[in-house]
Amino acid sequence: MTSTIARLLIDFGLAILIWMIQLMVYPSFKHFSNDELLKWHKKYTFRIACMVIPLMLVQLFIYGYQVLKFQTTYHILGIGIVLLIWIITLLNFVPLHTEILNNTHTSKTLTKLVRKNWDRTGLWTVLLILSILEFLYRTH
């Protein structure tokens, strides 16, 4: 499997996953009582981390490898977007999820979770589109 195909598959998986989180998971948090959300959130964060962290690490590795090997504008743009997603996740989402885990969240926290996640949803969607375009370019 080439790194281009591997990247396309990882980008596809993360794009689908982030859209599901954006449209179904995060909005559903508002429908839980505080106690129910706390119980569910502990399970959710562990389970989603088991899926997302390996995918994000592989994505970072592939983009890093490709930018070192090819050094095209596309690959530099791609690694920039991946790094931006990591920064947004660490600076915005870790604190928001920590508020929920510590049971110090408010309805504003849950609204912020959905609103700010549009940034990651858009960035992962752009990465998928760029991966599709590069795949099509390389295969024709």
Accessible surface in RSA format (square Angstrom, percent):
REM  Atomic radii and reference values for relative SASA: ProtOr
REM  Chains: A
REM  Algorithm: Lee & Richards
REM  Probe-radius: 1.40
REM  Slices: 20
REM RES _ NUM      All-atoms   Total-Side   Main-Chain    Non-polar    All polar
REM                ABS   REL    ABS   REL    ABS   REL    ABS   REL    ABS   REL
RES MET A   1   173.06  89.6  83.84  55.5  89.22 212.4  89.73  76.3  83.33 110.4
RES THR A   2    81.94  58.3  74.48  75.5   7.46  17.8  79.16 106.3   2.78   4.2
RES SER A   3    29.42  24.9  17.87  23.8  11.55  26.6  16.31  34.7  13.11  18.4
RES THR A   4    10.77   7.7  10.74  10.9   0.03   0.1   5.05   6.8   5.72   8.6
RES ILE A   5    64.86  36.9  64.86  48.3   0.00   0.0  64.86  46.7   0.00   0.0
RES ALA A   6    23.05  21.2  21.49  33.2   1.56   3.5  22.90  32.2   0.15   0.4
RES ARG A   7     0.00   0.0   0.00   0.0   0.00   0.0   0.00   0.0   0.00   0.0
RES LEU A   8    30.26  16.9  30.26  21.6   0.00   0.0  30.26  21.2   0.00   0.0
RES LEU A   9    98.19  54.7  90.53  64.8   7.65  19.2  90.91  63.8   7.27  19.6
RES ILE A  10    25.10  14.3  24.39  18.2   0.71   1.7  25.10  18.1   0.00   0.0
RES ASP A  11     0.00   0.0   0.00   0.0   0.00   0.0   0.00   0.0   0.00   0.0
RES PHE A  12   106.98  53.5 106.98  66.3   0.00   0.0 106.98  64.9   0.00   0.0
RES GLY A  13    26.30  32.4   0.00   N/A  26.30  32.4  22.60  62.0   3.70   8.3
RES LEU A  14     2.20   1.2   1.76   1.3   0.44   1.1   1.76   1.2   0.44   1.2
RES ALA A  15     2.59   2.4   2.59   4.0   0.00   0.0   2.59   3.6   0.00   0.0
RES ILE A  16    82.34  46.9  81.93  61.0   0.41   1.0  82.13  59.1   0.21   0.6
RES LEU A  17    25.48  14.2  24.84  17.8   0.64   1.6  25.36  17.8   0.13   0.3
RES ILE A  18     5.13   2.9   4.54   3.4   0.59   1.4   4.89   3.5   0.24   0.7
RES TRP A  19    91.09  36.6  90.83  44.0   0.25   0.6  85.31  45.5   5.78   9.4
RES MET A  20    88.13  45.6  86.02  56.9   2.11   5.0  70.14  59.6  17.99  23.8
RES ILE A  21     9.62   5.5   9.62   7.2   0.00   0.0   9.62   6.9   0.00   0.0
RES GLN A  22     2.51   1.4   0.56   0.4   1.95   4.6   0.00   0.0   2.51   1.9
RES LEU A  23   107.30  59.8  86.27  61.7  21.03  52.9  87.49  61.4  19.81  53.3
RES MET A  24   109.09  56.5  99.21  65.7   9.88  23.5  63.23  53.8  45.86  60.8
RES VAL A  25    34.70  22.8  32.04  29.0   2.66   6.4  34.70  30.1   0.00   0.0
RES TYR A  26     5.77   2.7   5.45   3.1   0.31   0.8   0.00   0.0   5.77   7.1
RES PRO A  27    44.11  32.1  40.11  36.6   3.99  14.5  42.08  34.7   2.03  12.6
RES SER A  28    38.58  32.6  36.13  48.2   2.45   5.6  31.77  67.6   6.81   9.5
RES PHE A  29     0.11   0.1   0.07   0.0   0.04   0.1   0.07   0.0   0.04   0.1
RES LYS A  30   104.25  50.9  76.49  46.9  27.77  66.1  43.73  39.4  60.53  64.5
RES HIS A  31   158.72  86.7 123.42  85.8  35.30  90.3  84.45  87.0  74.27  86.4
RES PHE A  32    69.95  35.0  52.83  32.7  17.12  44.5  54.27  32.9  15.68  44.9
RES SER A  33    60.46  51.1  45.30  60.5  15.16  34.9  52.56 111.9   7.90  11.1
RES ASN A  34    87.49  60.3  81.50  78.8   5.99  14.4  15.18  36.5  72.30  69.9
RES ASP A  35    95.45  66.9  92.90  92.5   2.55   6.0  22.62  53.2  72.83  72.6
RES GLU A  36    95.27  54.7  92.08  69.7   3.19   7.6  32.58  63.0  62.69  51.2
RES LEU A  37     1.38   0.8   1.38   1.0   0.00   0.0   1.38   1.0   0.00   0.0
RES LEU A  38    35.50  19.8  35.50  25.4   0.00   0.0  35.50  24.9   0.00   0.0
RES LYS A  39   142.64  69.6 137.25  84.2   5.39  12.8  87.39  78.7  55.25  58.9
RES TRP A  40    83.04  33.3  80.26  38.8   2.78   6.5  79.56  42.4   3.48   5.7
RES HIS A  41     0.00   0.0   0.00   0.0   0.00   0.0   0.00   0.0   0.00   0.0
RES LYS A  42   115.00  56.1 106.39  65.3   8.61  20.5  58.96  53.1  56.03  59.7
RES LYS A  43   114.82  56.0 108.98  66.9   5.84  13.9  58.23  52.4  56.59  60.3
RES TYR A  44    14.02   6.5  13.41   7.6   0.61   1.6  12.27   9.2   1.75   2.2
RES THR A  45    29.03  20.6  26.30  26.7   2.72   6.5  20.23  27.2   8.80  13.3
RES PHE A  46   143.82  72.0 137.83  85.4   5.99  15.6 143.49  87.0   0.33   0.9
RES ARG A  47   134.93  56.7 130.22  66.4   4.71  11.2  49.97  68.3  84.96  51.5
RES ILE A  48    27.84  15.8  27.02  20.1   0.82   2.0  27.47  19.8   0.36   1.0
RES ALA A  49    32.68  30.0  28.48  43.9   4.20   9.6  31.63  44.5   1.05   2.8
RES CYS A  50    72.58  54.9  51.02  56.9  21.56  50.7  30.58  77.5  42.00  45.3
RES MET A  51    99.11  51.3  92.41  61.2   6.70  16.0  57.23  48.7  41.88  55.5
RES VAL A  52    24.08  15.8  24.08  21.8   0.00   0.0  24.08  20.9   0.00   0.0
RES ILE A  53    93.24  53.1  92.83  69.2   0.41   1.0  93.24  67.1   0.00   0.0
RES PRO A  54    66.17  48.2  62.10  56.6   4.07  14.8  66.17  54.6   0.00   0.0
RES LEU A  55    49.55  27.6  49.28  35.3   0.27   0.7  49.49  34.8   0.06   0.2
RES MET A  56    11.09   5.7  11.09   7.3   0.00   0.0   3.54   3.0   7.55  10.0
RES LEU A  57    91.31  50.9  87.00  62.2   4.31  10.8  87.35  61.3   3.97  10.7
RES VAL A  58    66.22  43.6  64.36  58.3   1.86   4.5  66.12  57.4   0.10   0.3
RES GLN A  59     1.15   0.6   1.15   0.8   0.00   0.0   0.00   0.0   1.15   0.9
RES LEU A  60    52.16  29.0  50.79  36.3   1.37   3.4  50.79  35.7   1.37   3.7
RES PHE A  61   145.48  72.8 136.61  84.6   8.86  23.1 144.68  87.7   0.80   2.3
RES ILE A  62    12.73   7.2  12.40   9.2   0.33   0.8  12.73   9.2   0.00   0.0
RES TYR A  63     0.14   0.1   0.05   0.0   0.09   0.2   0.05   0.0   0.09   0.1
RES GLY A  64    19.20  23.7   0.00   N/A  19.20  23.7  19.20  52.7   0.00   0.0
RES TYR A  65    92.34  43.1  86.19  49.0   6.15  16.0  67.05  50.4  25.29  31.2
RES GLN A  66     0.06   0.0   0.06   0.0   0.00   0.0   0.06   0.1   0.00   0.0
RES VAL A  67    25.79  17.0  24.76  22.4   1.03   2.5  24.76  21.5   1.03   2.8
RES LEU A  68   138.92  77.4 122.66  87.7  16.26  40.9 122.86  86.3  16.06  43.2
RES LYS A  69   126.06  61.5  92.71  56.9  33.35  79.4  57.28  51.6  68.79  73.3
RES PHE A  70    66.68  33.4  45.95  28.5  20.73  53.9  49.48  30.0  17.20  49.2
RES GLN A  71   123.71  69.2 102.61  75.0  21.10  50.2  24.44  52.0  99.27  75.3
RES THR A  72    57.51  40.9  51.50  52.2   6.01  14.3  57.28  76.9   0.23   0.4
RES THR A  73   115.68  82.3 108.52 110.0   7.16  17.1  73.21  98.3  42.47  64.2
RES TYR A  74    38.06  17.8  32.52  18.5   5.54  14.4  36.39  27.3   1.67   2.1
RES HIS A  75     2.31   1.3   2.31   1.6   0.00   0.0   2.30   2.4   0.01   0.0
RES ILE A  76    96.88  55.1  94.79  70.6   2.10   5.1  94.79  68.3   2.10   5.7
RES LEU A  77    89.89  50.1  83.52  59.7   6.38  16.0  89.48  62.8   0.41   1.1
RES GLY A  78     0.00   0.0   0.00   N/A   0.00   0.0   0.00   0.0   0.00   0.0
RES ILE A  79    25.86  14.7  25.86  19.3   0.00   0.0  25.86  18.6   0.00   0.0
RES GLY A  80    35.87  44.2   0.00   N/A  35.87  44.2  30.04  82.4   5.83  13.1
RES ILE A  81    15.90   9.1  14.86  11.1   1.05   2.5  15.46  11.1   0.45   1.2
RES VAL A  82     0.39   0.3   0.36   0.3   0.02   0.1   0.39   0.3   0.00   0.0
RES LEU A  83    84.46  47.0  84.24  60.3   0.22   0.5  84.24  59.2   0.22   0.6
RES LEU A  84    79.56  44.3  78.21  56.0   1.35   3.4  79.10  55.5   0.47   1.3
RES ILE A  85     0.92   0.5   0.92   0.7   0.00   0.0   0.92   0.7   0.00   0.0
RES TRP A  86    56.21  22.6  56.21  27.2   0.00   0.0  56.13  29.9   0.08   0.1
RES ILE A  87    89.84  51.1  88.54  66.0   1.30   3.1  89.84  64.7   0.00   0.0
RES ILE A  88    21.80  12.4  20.75  15.5   1.04   2.5  21.80  15.7   0.00   0.0
RES THR A  89    23.76  16.9  23.76  24.1   0.00   0.0  23.76  31.9   0.00   0.0
RES LEU A  90   102.10  56.9  92.66  66.3   9.44  23.7  92.66  65.1   9.44  25.4
RES LEU A  91   127.96  71.3 111.43  79.7  16.53  41.6 113.32  79.6  14.65  39.4
RES ASN A  92    39.76  27.4  35.50  34.3   4.26  10.3   3.35   8.1  36.41  35.2
RES PHE A  93     3.37   1.7   3.25   2.0   0.12   0.3   3.37   2.0   0.00   0.0
RES VAL A  94    76.76  50.5  72.78  65.9   3.99   9.6  76.27  66.3   0.50   1.4
RES PRO A  95    61.30  44.7  54.13  49.3   7.17  26.1  59.99  49.5   1.32   8.2
RES LEU A  96     8.02   4.5   8.02   5.7   0.00   0.0   8.02   5.6   0.00   0.0
RES HIS A  97    26.45  14.5  26.45  18.4   0.00   0.0  22.05  22.7   4.40   5.1
RES THR A  98    58.28  41.4  58.14  58.9   0.13   0.3  43.67  58.7  14.60  22.1
RES GLU A  99    59.69  34.3  58.83  44.5   0.85   2.0  22.27  43.1  37.41  30.5
RES ILE A 100     0.00   0.0   0.00   0.0   0.00   0.0   0.00   0.0   0.00   0.0
RES LEU A 101    67.68  37.7  55.29  39.6  12.39  31.1  55.29  38.8  12.39  33.3
RES ASN A 102    93.40  64.4  70.04  67.7  23.36  56.2  17.18  41.3  76.22  73.7
RES ASN A 103    67.27  46.4  45.66  44.1  21.62  52.1  10.36  24.9  56.91  55.0
RES THR A 104    89.21  63.5  66.91  67.8  22.30  53.2  68.35  91.8  20.86  31.5
RES HIS A 105    16.29   8.9   3.03   2.1  13.25  33.9   2.55   2.6  13.74  16.0
RES THR A 106    79.41  56.5  71.12  72.1   8.29  19.8  74.67 100.3   4.74   7.2
RES SER A 107    81.76  69.1  72.53  96.8   9.23  21.3  43.45  92.5  38.31  53.7
RES LYS A 108   161.75  78.9 158.32  97.1   3.44   8.2 103.26  92.9  58.49  62.3
RES THR A 109     6.88   4.9   4.92   5.0   1.96   4.7   1.43   1.9   5.44   8.2
RES LEU A 110    12.99   7.2  12.68   9.1   0.30   0.8  12.73   8.9   0.25   0.7
RES THR A 111    58.95  41.9  58.08  58.9   0.87   2.1  49.53  66.5   9.42  14.2
RES LYS A 112    76.63  37.4  76.44  46.9   0.19   0.4  22.88  20.6  53.75  57.3
RES LEU A 113     0.18   0.1   0.18   0.1   0.00   0.0   0.18   0.1   0.00   0.0
RES VAL A 114    32.59  21.4  32.59  29.5   0.00   0.0  32.59  28.3   0.00   0.0
RES ARG A 115   139.86  58.7 131.63  67.1   8.23  19.6  67.97  92.9  71.89  43.6
RES LYS A 116    56.66  27.6  54.31  33.3   2.35   5.6  17.80  16.0  38.86  41.4
RES ASN A 117     0.00   0.0   0.00   0.0   0.00   0.0   0.00   0.0   0.00   0.0
RES TRP A 118   116.75  46.9 110.62  53.5   6.13  14.4  94.41  50.3  22.34  36.2
RES ASP A 119    77.40  54.2  69.07  68.7   8.33  19.7  14.94  35.2  62.46  62.3
RES ARG A 120    17.15   7.2  17.15   8.7   0.00   0.0   0.00   0.0  17.15  10.4
RES THR A 121     0.47   0.3   0.47   0.5   0.00   0.0   0.47   0.6   0.00   0.0
RES GLY A 122    32.68  40.3   0.00   N/A  32.68  40.3  32.43  89.0   0.26   0.6
RES LEU A 123    34.20  19.0  33.65  24.1   0.55   1.4  33.66  23.6   0.55   1.5
RES TRP A 124     4.89   2.0   4.89   2.4   0.00   0.0   4.89   2.6   0.00   0.0
RES THR A 125    35.56  25.3  35.56  36.0   0.00   0.0  35.56  47.8   0.00   0.0
RES VAL A 126    64.78  42.6  64.43  58.3   0.35   0.8  64.78  56.3   0.00   0.0
RES LEU A 127     0.00   0.0   0.00   0.0   0.00   0.0   0.00   0.0   0.00   0.0
RES LEU A 128    23.70  13.2  23.70  17.0   0.00   0.0  23.70  16.6   0.00   0.0
RES ILE A 129    89.38  50.9  88.94  66.3   0.44   1.1  89.34  64.3   0.04   0.1
RES LEU A 130    35.14  19.6  34.39  24.6   0.75   1.9  34.39  24.1   0.75   2.0
RES SER A 131     0.00   0.0   0.00   0.0   0.00   0.0   0.00   0.0   0.00   0.0
RES ILE A 132    70.74  40.3  70.64  52.6   0.10   0.2  70.74  50.9   0.00   0.0
RES LEU A 133   101.16  56.3  96.86  69.3   4.30  10.8  97.19  68.3   3.96  10.7
RES GLU A 134    18.14  10.4  13.00   9.8   5.14  12.2  15.66  30.3   2.49   2.0
RES PHE A 135    58.39  29.2  58.39  36.2   0.00   0.0  58.39  35.4   0.00   0.0
RES LEU A 136    82.07  45.7  80.91  57.9   1.16   2.9  81.15  57.0   0.92   2.5
RES TYR A 137   177.23  82.7 164.27  93.5  12.96  33.7 123.60  92.9  53.63  66.1
RES ARG A 138   114.59  48.1  79.64  40.6  34.96  83.2  30.09  41.1  84.50  51.2
RES THR A 139    76.94  54.7  41.97  42.6  34.97  83.3  48.35  64.9  28.60  43.2
RES HIS A 140   178.63  97.6 115.62  80.4  63.01 161.2 115.84 119.4  62.79  73.1
END  Absolute sums over single chains surface
CHAIN  1 A     8092.8       7141.0        951.8       5933.3       2159.5
END  Absolute sums over all chains
TOTAL          8092.8       7141.0        951.8       5933.3       2159.5
